[in-house]
């Protein structure tokens, strides 16, 4: 294994980890903005289509490691924050 092979492998690993973290952040932002949109269905559609178009753009332009990292991060983030219930406080006003 030459030095350039090691640098390429390290680059793929960093790209995977970077897009994994970015996918989690995008999932959090998407669900937060979607829930804050409320009754404005046009904004909800725009948020959803933005996430889909970004994923399609990554599928076309990114490497396999980058797309896989983004998909794993976004999928895990959407599942985590999408299935999480809002905590209701039991305090009386």
N, C-alpha and C positions, 0 to 999 in steps of 0.2 A: 504494500500500500504506500503510494507516494504521498508527498505533502499536499499536492493538489487534490488528490482523492479525499484526504482527510478534511481539507477546507470545504470541498463540495458537500461532503456528508454533514459537516457541522452547519453549513448553510441551509441544507434541507431540514435539519432538525430545528434550527432557529425559526425558519419559515413556518414549519408545522406548529411550533409552540406560539409564535406570534399571532398567527391567524386563528389558533384555538382560543386565545384570550380575546382577540378581536371579535370572534363569533359570539362569545359569551356576552361581551359588551353590546353588540348589535342586538342580540336577543333581549337583553334587559331594556334597552332603549325602545325597541319596537313594542314590547308589551306595555311599558310605561306610557308611551305616547298613544298607543291604541286605547288604553283604558281611560286616559285623560280626555280623549276626543269626545267621549260621551255620546250624544245623539247625532253628532256630525258624521254621518256615514261616508261622505265624500272624503274626509280626512282619513278615516279608517281604511278605506280602499287605497288611498294614496300611500299610506304607511305600509300596507301589506304588499302592494305592487313594487314599492321601493325595495323591500327585502327580497322579493323574488327576482327583480331585475339585477340586483347586486349579486345574488347567488349565480344567476345565469352568466353575468359578466365574468365572475371568477371561474366558472366552469369553462369558459372560452379562453381566458387569458392566463390563468394561474397554473402552476404545476400541480401534479397529483397530490403532493404533500400539502400544499397550500389549500387546495380545495377540500381535502379530507380534514384538515385541521379546522377550517371554517365550518364545515358541515357538522363535525362532532361538537364544536363549541356552541354553535347556534342551536343545534338540536337539543343539547343538554340544557342550555339556558332557557329555551322555550318550554321544555318539559318542567324544569324546576320552578320557574316563576309562573308558568301557566297553570300548574296544578296546585300551587300554593294558595292557601286561603288567607284572606285578610283577617288580622287579629282584631277581635271586637273587645273593647274595654268594658269591664263590668262596673265601672264607677258610675254613681248616680250624679246627675247634674244639679 
